[in-house]
Amino acid sequence: MLCYRLLAIDIDGTLVNSRDELTGSTCRALRRAMAAGIRVVLATGRRYSRTLHLVEPLGLTVPLVTASGALVKDPADHRTLYSARFEADVLRAVLSLIDECGFRPIACADTYHQGFDFHTDRAEVDRAELSEYFRLNPRAGRVDPRLLSEPPPDTFCVYTLGTKEEMLRLERRLESRLPGKLNMHVLRSPLYVGYICEVAPAGVTKWSAIRRLARRWQIADAEICAVGDDVNDIPMIRAAGLGVAMGNALPSVKAAADRIAPGHDHDGLVEVVGWLLE
């Protein structure tokens, strides 16, 4: 019988419920998994700073996979273990095309130690989706008027917000302009009204980051269980030894999974832990 040694968990729509709560039963279940020798890794699209508050209640002692695999940091001392990098000309082309399409480019660099998370090129906001995003993330960004011409060399991902149709159209334009150079997905965080088009260098996914950690711990792909609900979770759900979709997951995510757990509002992770400990 196969023993699973690593449990990779998405946050929004998976670890936390629809009210952005980490329930006591889910927390206790994950602590049982860790007590049994299973490493629990959070693999999220969230920014690093927005993941840290979950470390203490879960008792995590392992790195955090953030920005959909583009940034991995150790929460014990905030050391960067991995940060994705764009080719310089590719990064400038991504930022310019987002701007040409009428959206505000947001560039995430490894700046946690400086007290902020992202760069943007101007202070004024002319779209409802972006206005909400900046209102809900005060002090998280810095304005850099030179962003388009001289982007930070340590930028690991770029994103913008708009309607679902706009973001899917932008994704297609970026792929057409830079074929094979990018990894992208369009998703909606439950925290925001708008949809997000996230752009990372080619090959950067949650799964690529999880495998990097698993190799350090000498854990095989077949010994990994990955759980999620959205499109950026599909690579890890497909590739892991056991891929699990939450009951609230998108149909495409469920189609990629080996098993379906109850939804995030029904403590689905409690049942997943039960499967692993059987």
N, C-alpha and C positions, 0 to 999 in steps of 0.2 A: 504494500500500500504506500502510495507516494506521500511524503511529508512535505508540507509547504513551509518554507523558512522565511519568506518575505511577503508581506501584505502591503500592496501599493494602493492608496486610497485617494480619490478625488475629494475635494472639499464641498463646493457648491453643488447641491442636488444629490450628494452622497453622504458625506460625513455629517453635515449640518442639515437641519430640516428646512421647510419653506419659510420659517421665521428666523433663519440664520442662527439657530440654537444647536449647541452640542448637548444632547440629552444625557442624563446620568446613566441610563441603561447602555447607550452606545459607548460612553466613556469606560464603564466597567467592563464591557465585553472586550474592548481593545486592550485594556490592562491585563485581562486574562490571557489574551493572545500573546502579549509580550512576556508575561510570566511563564508561558509555555515555551519560550525561546523563539517566537516568531518576531522578526523585525518589522515594525510598522512604519511605513514611509508615507508622508503626505506628498501627493503629486498633483499640483494645482495650477490653474491659470492665474491665480491671484499673485499680486506683488508680494515680495518677501516680507515687507513690513506688515502686511495685512494677514500674514499667516502665523506670526510669532505668538499671538495671544493664545493659540491652541496648544503650544508646546507644554506649558506647565500642567493644565488639567489632564492631558493625556500621559504625562510623564515621559515624553519623547526624549531620547538621547541620540538620535540619528539625524543626518542632514535633511534639509527641506528642499524638495524639488518644486521650484516656483516658475512662474511665467511660462507655463506649458513645456517645461524642460530646458528653457534657455538660461536659467540661473539656479545653481545649487549652492547652498550655503549651510554652514554649521551654526545652528542657533546658540551653541554654548559660548562661542566667542566671535560670531559673525564673520568668520573666515570664508572666503569664496573658494569653493572646491571646483567649480566649473562655471564658466560664463561663455556663452556663444559669441561668435564674432562674424559680422558681415564683411565681405570684401568691400573696400572703401567706395568703389564706383557703384556697386550694387546698392549700398546704403543710400548714397546720394540720389540714385535713380528712384528708389522707393519713396523717399521723402518728397521728391519733386513731383512724382506722379500723384501722390495723395493730395498735394497742394493744388496741382493742375485740375484735379477732379472736384475741387471746391471743399475739401475737408481739412481739418486741422491735424497735422501729423504730430503724434506723441511718441517720443523716443525714450526708451528705458535704458539707462546705463547703470553700472555697478556703483551707485552713489549712496547706498544706505548709510555709510560712515559719515557722509556729508549732511545727513539729515533730510534728504528728499529722495524721491523715487524716479521722477521723469522730467524730461525737457519738452517744452513746446516753444513755438517761434513767436507768439504774440499773446498779449494779455486779453484783448477783446474777444468776446464769444458771440457768434452770430447764429448758432444752431441750438435748438432746445436740448438735443441729446448731450451735446458737449457742455452746455450750461449746467445741466443736472450733474454730470460727471465731476466737473470742477467744484461745484457746490458741495458734493458729498466727499470730496477729497481735498479739503483745504490744507494748504501748506505742503502738499505732497509733490508739487511741481515747481519748476523754475523756468522763467522766460529767458530764452536765448535767441535774440534776433538773427544770429548767424547760423541757426540750426540747419537750414537747408544747404548752405554752402560749406559749412565747417561743422558737421555733426560730430558729437563725441566719439572718439575711436573705440571706446569700450561699450558702445550701444549693442545690446543683445537682442532686443526686439522692438518693433514699431507697431503702433496700432492707431486706429481712429474709430469714431462712432458715427452712426447714422441709422437709417431705417434698414430693415432686413434686405429689401430689394437693392438699396444703394450699396450696401456692403458686399453683397454677392456680385454685383456688377463691378465694383472696385476690385474684388478678388480676381475676377476673370481678366480685367485689364492688366493687373500686375503680372499674372501668369503669362499673358500674351507678350508683354514687354520684356519680361525676364524669365523665359522658360527654363525650368530646371534649377533656378537659382534660389528659390524660396520654399519655405513650408508655411502654409496659410490655413486658417479656418475662420469661419464666421459663426459666432455664437452670441447668446444673450445671457449676461449675468442676471440672476434674480434681483440684484441690487439696483439695476438701472433699467430705464425704459428703452433706451437705444440698443442696437446690436453692435457688436465689436468685430472689426476685421483685424485679426492679429497676424503679424508677419514676422517670421524668424528665418534665419539662414536655412538652406536646404539641409535636410537630415536631422533637424532639431525637433524632437518630440518628447513627450513625457517618457515614452518607452526608452529612447536613447539615453536619457538621464538615469532612469531606473537601472538599466543594464550596466551603466558605468559604476553605479554603487554596488550592484550585485557582484560584479567581477572583483571588486575590492574585498568583498566578504566571501568569495568563492561559493556563490550561490548560482545554480544553473537556472536557465530560463524556465525549465519544467517545474522548478521549486518555487515559482513566483505566482501569487494570486493578485490580480489587478481588478479594481472595482471602480466603475464610473457611470456617467449618465449622458455625456455630451460628446460632440464630434471630436474634440481634442483628446478624448479618452480612447477612441477606437484603436489606434496603433498598439497601446499597451494591452487592451482587452483581447485583441486578436493574437498577440504574440506570447502572452503569458501562459504558463502551464494551465492555469484556470482563469478564464476571463469571465467576469460577472458584470451584468448590467443591472442597475437598479430598476425597480418597477415603474418609476417615473421617467426612465430614460427615453431618449428619442428612438423611433423605430430602427434607424440605421445602427444605433448602438446595440440594441437588443439583437439585431440580426448578426452582429459580430461576436456575440457572447456565447459561452458554453452553458451558462446558467443565468436565470433571472431571479434576483432577490426581491423581497418586498420593498416598497418605496421608502424614500427618506423620511416621510412623515409617519412611517410605521416601523422605525428602527431596523431597517433592512440589514444594516451592518451587523446587528446582533446575530441574525440568522447566518450570515456569511462566516462569522467567527465560529459559530456552532459547527458548520460544515468542516472548517479547517481543523477543529479540535476533536472531531469524531474519531 
